[in-house]
Amino acid sequence: MKNEEKEVKVTPDDFILEDKELREMTYGEKAVGIKFNPSNLLCVEVVKQNYADIIDDLHQTREDTKDNEVKRLCSIAITEAQGAQMWAVKALTYNKK
C-alpha cells in the first residue's frame, strides 16, 4: 500500500498572533471560534480560552487512544463543551451593548 500525504489547506484564519509571532490555532481555539469576540470583552476571551484548553485536552486524549469508546466519549464531550461555551458567552454578553 502506497503512503500518500494528505494535503492540508491552511488559510490566514487558521493563525493567531501571540507574543508578536503568528502561530497556528489549536483544535480547541478553532472549535470555539477564539477570534470571534465582537463585543471585545475580556471575560469572553477568558471563557473561550478556558473552553479551548478543555477541548484541546479532550482532542489529545481522543488522538492518543485506540479505544473506540473513549474516542466516542471524547467526541461527545467536545460537542457538549462547544455548546456550553456558546451558552456561557451568551450569558456574559446578554444585554451588553
N, C-alpha and C positions, 0 to 999 in steps of 0.2 A: 504494500500500500504506500503510495507516494504522500509524503508530508507536504501539505500546502499551507502557506501562511495566509491568515485572514487579513484582508485589507481593512484597516481601521481608518474611518473618516473622522478627522478632528476639525472642529470649527473654532473660531475665536471665542465662542460662547462656552467652550469647554475649559477655559482657563480663568484663573483668578489672580489678582495682584496681591502679593503678600511680601512684606518687607522689601518693597521696590523691585521684586522679581516676579515674573509670571510663572505659575505652576499649574499643572492640570488639576482640575477639580476632582475631588474624591467621588466615589459612587454615592455616598451619602449626601454630599453637597449638591450633586446633580439631582438626587431624588427629592430633596426638599426645596429646590429652586433657591439656593442660598443667595444668589444675586438679585432676586426679586424682592424688593422691600420699598415699594413706592412711598410709604409713609416715612421712611428713613428713621424709624425708631430703633434705638439701641436694644430695647427689650426684645424686639422682633428678631434682630440679628443674633442675640444671645440664644433665644429659644431655638431658632433654626440651626445654629451651630451645635447645640446640645443634641438635637434630634439627628443631625447629620452624623455626629460621633457614634450615637447608638446604632444607627443604620450601618455605618462602616463596620462596627464590631460584628453585627449580625451577618453582614455580607462576607466578611472574612471567615467567620465560622462556617457559613454555607459553602464557601470555596474550599475550605480545608477538609471537610468531612466527605466520607464516601457513603455515609448512611442516608438513604433517601428520605427517611422520616425526619431526620434532623434538617435536611435541605428544605423539606416542605414546611416545617415549623419555622425556620428562619424566614422563608418567603412570606408566610402569613404575618410574622412579627414585623417584617419590614413594611408590608402594606398597612398594617394597623398603626405603625409608628408614623407613616406618612399622613394618615388620616388624623391622628392625634395632633401632629404638628400643625396641620391646617386649622383645626379647631382652636388650638392654642393661639395661633396668630389672629384668628377671627376675634377671639376673646380680648386679646391685647389691643386690637385696633378698633373695636366696636365703638361707634360714636366719637371717634377721634378724627379731627379734621385739621 
